[in-house]
């Protein structure tokens, strides 16, 4: 039976749990004035042109025409409000004293030593300095999997850190800092066990010294293809180097480690109007459990928090975090303005079909995945954290850019919420898919790892789904379970954020 979902008592719109026809009546006396699709908004009262439309207790926009109670409110109905100012945002406001108690304080990970995050997977990563060598590295990966990996059963896979950067770029441009540090830091992801293997060409702009410390630039760690007389000699040398790394990685074993050694990312993509009701709040509850247990949780996507930036500032623990938040968001405002767009370019056709009218509505749902914990630190894209707890990593919203940025910042597992559905995955870290609707789980049962749709239908609570997700995170992090994306090898290309010029 179709239900109305009203988030806040001040909301003057609600969403429908299922598509409904004109004339459908509800217990509160509301009668639909027209056919309305699943997840879309219905006016709970008469609204006049210029009236504020509220959902989540915030103003989504202003009516462009008069409508009667029961009318369909969608992306054509609203004018965007002004975005919140970044000036003098309050910070350090009290967060809820009660945060849920985690059922476990440990997981089985690959310990990387004192002060370092533990791995959730044991992988050999081969990093390229330039796209020109990716073909050779791809063939190398095939040979390693076929001929070497069977000899080293404790190594779970070998992955290529291929990317489109490295040459034909303004390597000394100020914004080149972002892709360079992203590639530099991903080499040190905890899932790679400290083993460095870098393959260069020899004439690229992204030279090895920009990625490694001087003491790391050795023949054990770096191979330049132009130094070898043809394909077979270079391949023989690469295989010999890889085998040395595999021997070291094979000695790693899973051990019980505290959750303070776990670093995960939260991301959403293909969102719909249910994302902010079911999947993202469940992820937020799991995030609070993890943070309470000592883990580090990163959430991201600048344009998808921009309209709630003041709410995030309130949760920043100190002025340093608040100021970094304002700086990163301000930089992104200018970045968009250079392209003659603003945050309104974000919602996709699929988002709108799923009931999200504009970026304000999308942002309010997106923020829910951060839970209620205090924000201890703010990072630029690809930066490494210095604190444990809840962190905002200021990355683009694009799935295939956000993921690599979070990997560069050190996540070893990602939780990905979706309302419309996506086969997205990462080869460098497991990705848990959480869907917002029962019908999406039924449609993609063998792609979605956890269904939060029961919250919308009243079958489960946010807390119940959040607890299930917390348990699943620990099971996947500990290697007891594999995600569907892992099982099928669904891995997206690494697209590092590069706002610098290409020459």
Beta strands, then each sheet from edge to edge (+ up, - down):
strand 1: 4-5
strand 2: 13-16
strand 3: 41-43
strand 4: 52-55
strand 5: 58-63
strand 6: 72-73
strand 7: 78-79
strand 8: 106-110
strand 9: 123-128
strand 10: 157-161
strand 11: 198-200
strand 12: 222-224
strand 13: 254-258
strand 14: 263-268
strand 15: 296-299
strand 16: 375-380
strand 17: 390-394
strand 18: 413-418
strand 19: 430-435
strand 20: 450-451
sheet 1: 1+ 2- 3+ 6-
sheet 2: 4+ 5- 7+
sheet 3: 8+ 13-
sheet 4: 10+ 9+ 11+ 12+
sheet 5: 16+ 17+ 15+ 14+ 18+ 19+ 20+
end
